[in-house]
Amino acid sequence: MTSTELYAKAKALDDLADDVESCIDPARTVASSPHWECDNATDVRDALRHWRTAAHSAARNLRDEASRVRGEARRAADREDDETAPR
């Protein structure tokens, strides 16, 4: 892969991490509202807290992978520069 493709992949991973990290927030906001009460509200809130933690963990892993890919992109860019440098 070229450095440009790798940088694009890293950006896509960062974007995905942002989406994953915030995917539970709308449901959690509604469930946390004082107007949202039902027989199993506490169970739902606990489950959402668990899933939010899992989402944040997954997002952290995606960001770690994006960082690794960015490093690979920098190395690829250096190789590309070396190949195009006059000799």
Residue frames as a rotation matrix with the C-alpha (Angstrom) as fourth column:
MET 1
0.577 0.817 0.000 0.00
0.817 -0.577 0.000 0.00
0.000 0.000 -1.000 0.00
THR 2
-0.156 -0.594 0.789 1.13
0.490 -0.740 -0.460 3.54
0.857 0.315 0.407 -0.63
SER 3
-0.879 -0.215 -0.426 1.57
0.477 -0.400 -0.783 6.06
-0.002 -0.891 0.454 2.15
THR 4
-0.750 0.656 0.085 -1.49
-0.611 -0.737 0.289 7.95
0.253 0.165 0.953 0.89
GLU 5
0.013 0.765 -0.644 -3.63
-0.221 0.630 0.744 4.82
0.975 0.132 0.177 1.12
LEU 6
-0.325 -0.218 -0.920 -2.27
0.752 0.530 -0.391 4.06
0.573 -0.819 -0.008 4.58
TYR 7
-0.999 0.003 -0.054 -2.96
0.029 -0.824 -0.566 7.59
-0.046 -0.566 0.823 5.83
ALA 8
-0.395 0.914 -0.087 -6.52
-0.716 -0.248 0.653 7.29
0.575 0.320 0.753 4.46
LYS 9
0.018 0.346 -0.938 -6.92
0.272 0.901 0.338 3.96
0.962 -0.261 -0.078 6.26
ALA 10
-0.727 -0.349 -0.591 -5.72
0.655 -0.095 -0.750 5.51
0.205 -0.932 0.298 9.53
LYS 11
-0.883 0.453 0.122 -8.19
-0.463 -0.884 -0.067 8.39
0.078 -0.116 0.990 9.11
ALA 12
-0.090 0.883 -0.461 -11.01
-0.473 0.370 0.800 5.93
0.877 0.290 0.384 8.44
LEU 13
-0.207 -0.059 -0.977 -10.08
0.651 0.737 -0.182 4.02
0.730 -0.674 -0.114 11.60
ASP 14
-0.962 -0.151 -0.229 -10.12
0.271 -0.655 -0.705 7.24
-0.043 -0.740 0.671 13.63
ASP 15
-0.595 0.804 0.010 -13.52
-0.715 -0.534 0.452 8.16
0.368 0.261 0.892 12.19
LEU 16
0.033 0.581 -0.814 -14.85
-0.003 0.814 0.581 4.70
0.999 -0.016 0.029 13.00
ALA 17
-0.602 -0.327 -0.729 -13.50
0.700 0.224 -0.678 5.01
0.385 -0.918 0.094 16.55
ASP 18
-0.951 0.291 0.102 -15.38
-0.308 -0.892 -0.330 8.30
-0.005 -0.345 0.939 16.96
ASP 19
-0.188 0.934 -0.305 -18.61
-0.699 0.091 0.709 6.65
0.690 0.346 0.636 15.77
VAL 20
-0.060 0.109 -0.992 -18.15
0.378 0.923 0.079 3.58
0.924 -0.370 -0.097 17.98
GLU 21
-0.860 -0.379 -0.342 -17.34
0.451 -0.250 -0.857 5.71
0.239 -0.891 0.386 21.01
SER 22
-0.850 0.527 -0.017 -20.52
-0.481 -0.788 -0.385 7.75
-0.216 -0.319 0.923 20.70
CYS 23
-0.659 0.616 -0.432 -22.96
-0.164 0.443 0.882 5.07
0.734 0.652 -0.190 19.47
ILE 24
-0.366 0.510 -0.779 -24.43
0.836 0.548 -0.034 4.40
0.409 -0.663 -0.627 22.92
ASP 25
-0.959 -0.165 -0.231 -24.72
0.264 -0.816 -0.515 8.04
-0.104 -0.554 0.826 23.96
PRO 26
-0.595 0.793 0.136 -28.21
-0.554 -0.526 0.645 8.76
0.583 0.308 0.752 22.53
ALA 27
0.172 0.663 -0.729 -29.74
0.187 0.705 0.684 5.74
0.967 -0.254 -0.003 24.27
ARG 28
-0.400 -0.409 -0.820 -27.87
0.866 0.126 -0.485 6.53
0.301 -0.904 0.304 27.48
THR 29
-0.974 0.068 0.218 -29.09
-0.103 -0.983 -0.153 10.14
0.204 -0.172 0.964 27.39
VAL 30
-0.147 0.988 -0.047 -32.70
-0.517 -0.036 0.855 9.02
0.843 0.150 0.517 27.10
ALA 31
0.242 0.230 -0.943 -32.34
0.481 0.815 0.323 6.33
0.843 -0.532 0.086 29.76
SER 32
-0.644 -0.576 -0.503 -30.67
0.727 -0.258 -0.636 8.80
0.237 -0.776 0.585 32.14
SER 33
-0.610 0.478 0.632 -33.51
-0.230 -0.870 0.436 11.26
0.758 0.120 0.641 31.83
PRO 34
-0.923 0.307 0.234 -35.67
-0.206 0.119 -0.971 11.60
-0.326 -0.944 -0.046 34.94
HIS 35
-0.092 0.939 -0.331 -38.69
-0.941 -0.191 -0.280 11.39
-0.327 0.286 0.901 32.64
TRP 36
0.040 0.028 -0.999 -37.73
-0.628 0.778 -0.003 7.89
0.777 0.627 0.049 31.57
GLU 37
-0.592 -0.145 0.793 -38.88
-0.760 0.428 -0.490 5.56
-0.268 -0.892 -0.363 34.28
CYS 38
0.302 0.667 -0.681 -40.12
-0.695 0.643 0.323 2.03
0.653 0.376 0.658 33.98
ASP 39
0.951 0.161 0.263 -39.97
-0.303 0.646 0.701 -1.24
-0.057 -0.746 0.663 35.90
ASN 40
0.651 -0.739 0.170 -36.60
0.723 0.673 0.158 -2.21
-0.231 0.020 0.973 34.47
ALA 41
0.928 -0.262 0.265 -35.04
-0.119 -0.882 -0.457 1.26
0.354 0.393 -0.849 34.14
THR 42
0.517 -0.774 0.366 -32.16
-0.693 -0.127 0.710 0.42
-0.503 -0.620 -0.602 36.48
ASP 43
0.308 -0.374 0.875 -31.37
0.350 0.899 0.261 -2.77
-0.885 0.226 0.408 34.57
VAL 44
0.768 0.023 0.640 -31.39
0.633 -0.183 -0.752 -0.89
0.100 0.983 -0.155 31.27
ARG 45
0.860 -0.470 0.201 -29.16
-0.479 -0.878 -0.002 1.85
0.178 -0.095 -0.980 32.67
ASP 46
0.351 -0.747 0.564 -26.70
-0.421 0.412 0.808 -0.74
-0.836 -0.521 -0.170 34.00
ALA 47
0.410 -0.154 0.899 -26.64
0.686 0.701 -0.193 -2.52
-0.601 0.696 0.393 30.64
LEU 48
0.896 -0.060 0.440 -26.05
0.293 -0.666 -0.686 0.77
0.334 0.744 -0.579 28.82
ARG 49
0.681 -0.702 0.209 -23.21
-0.678 -0.496 0.543 1.61
-0.277 -0.511 -0.814 31.20
HIS 50
0.228 -0.567 0.791 -21.65
0.103 0.822 0.559 -1.77
-0.968 -0.046 0.246 30.38
TRP 51
0.514 0.026 0.858 -22.06
0.828 0.245 -0.504 -1.28
-0.223 0.969 0.104 26.62
ARG 52
0.966 -0.209 0.150 -20.70
-0.162 -0.948 -0.275 2.27
0.200 0.241 -0.950 26.82
THR 53
0.406 -0.854 0.325 -17.58
-0.560 0.049 0.827 0.96
-0.722 -0.518 -0.458 28.55
ALA 54
0.170 -0.291 0.941 -17.24
0.538 0.828 0.158 -1.73
-0.826 0.479 0.298 25.86
ALA 55
0.822 0.180 0.541 -17.68
0.563 -0.404 -0.721 0.89
0.089 0.897 -0.433 23.12
HIS 56
0.828 -0.560 0.040 -14.99
-0.555 -0.807 0.203 3.10
-0.081 -0.190 -0.978 24.65
SER 57
0.176 -0.769 0.615 -12.64
-0.223 0.577 0.786 0.13
-0.959 -0.275 -0.070 24.89
ALA 58
0.360 0.021 0.933 -13.27
0.796 0.515 -0.319 -0.80
-0.487 0.857 0.169 21.25
ALA 59
0.971 0.010 0.241 -12.71
0.139 -0.838 -0.527 2.83
0.197 0.545 -0.815 20.20
ARG 60
0.553 -0.826 0.114 -9.40
-0.629 -0.323 0.707 2.90
-0.547 -0.463 -0.698 22.09
ASN 61
0.053 -0.508 0.860 -8.32
0.290 0.832 0.473 -0.28
-0.955 0.224 0.192 20.26
LEU 62
0.657 0.237 0.716 -9.29
0.748 -0.088 -0.658 1.25
-0.093 0.968 -0.235 16.92
ARG 63
0.941 -0.338 0.032 -7.27
-0.335 -0.939 -0.074 4.38
0.055 0.059 -0.997 17.72
ASP 64
0.253 -0.876 0.411 -4.29
-0.367 0.306 0.878 2.21
-0.895 -0.373 -0.245 18.65
GLU 65
0.165 -0.130 0.978 -4.58
0.740 0.672 -0.035 0.45
-0.652 0.729 0.208 15.29
ALA 66
0.917 0.190 0.350 -4.88
0.376 -0.699 -0.609 3.82
0.129 0.690 -0.712 13.52
SER 67
0.694 -0.720 -0.024 -1.69
-0.594 -0.590 0.547 4.95
-0.408 -0.365 -0.837 15.24
ARG 68
0.025 -0.672 0.740 0.10
0.109 0.738 0.666 1.79
-0.994 0.064 0.092 14.12
VAL 69
0.435 0.219 0.874 -1.11
0.860 0.187 -0.475 2.31
-0.267 0.958 -0.107 10.54
ARG 70
0.995 -0.101 -0.017 0.04
-0.102 -0.970 -0.223 5.96
0.006 0.223 -0.975 10.63
GLY 71
0.293 -0.940 0.176 3.52
-0.489 0.011 0.872 4.75
-0.821 -0.342 -0.457 11.64
GLU 72
-0.019 -0.220 0.975 3.45
0.616 0.766 0.184 2.31
-0.788 0.604 0.121 8.74
ALA 73
0.811 0.381 0.445 2.38
0.585 -0.491 -0.646 5.17
-0.028 0.783 -0.621 6.46
ARG 74
0.781 -0.588 -0.211 5.33
-0.502 -0.792 0.348 7.31
-0.372 -0.166 -0.913 7.62
ARG 75
-0.096 -0.837 0.538 7.73
-0.117 0.546 0.829 4.46
-0.988 0.017 -0.150 6.88
ALA 76
0.225 0.258 0.940 6.11
0.856 0.409 -0.317 3.96
-0.466 0.875 -0.129 3.47
ALA 77
0.990 0.138 -0.004 6.43
0.124 -0.900 -0.418 7.70
-0.061 0.414 -0.908 2.77
ASP 78
0.378 -0.924 -0.060 10.12
-0.562 -0.281 0.778 7.57
-0.735 -0.260 -0.626 3.69
ARG 79
-0.203 -0.413 0.888 10.63
0.405 0.790 0.460 4.62
-0.891 0.453 0.007 1.31
GLU 80
0.598 0.509 0.619 8.73
0.774 -0.166 -0.611 6.47
-0.208 0.845 -0.493 -1.42
ASP 81
0.903 -0.327 -0.279 10.92
-0.319 -0.945 0.076 9.55
-0.288 0.020 -0.957 -0.88
ASP 82
0.010 -0.952 0.305 14.05
-0.318 0.286 0.904 7.41
-0.948 -0.106 -0.300 -1.06
GLU 83
-0.013 0.059 0.998 12.88
0.729 0.684 -0.031 5.83
-0.685 0.727 -0.052 -4.32
THR 84
0.761 0.395 0.515 12.18
0.646 -0.541 -0.538 9.21
0.067 0.742 -0.667 -5.96
ALA 85
0.654 -0.596 -0.466 15.33
-0.155 -0.709 0.688 10.94
-0.740 -0.378 -0.556 -4.70
PRO 86
0.814 -0.431 -0.389 17.89
-0.448 -0.039 -0.893 11.64
0.370 0.901 -0.225 -7.41
ARG 87
0.820 -0.557 0.133 20.95
0.350 0.672 0.653 9.46
-0.453 -0.489 0.746 -7.26
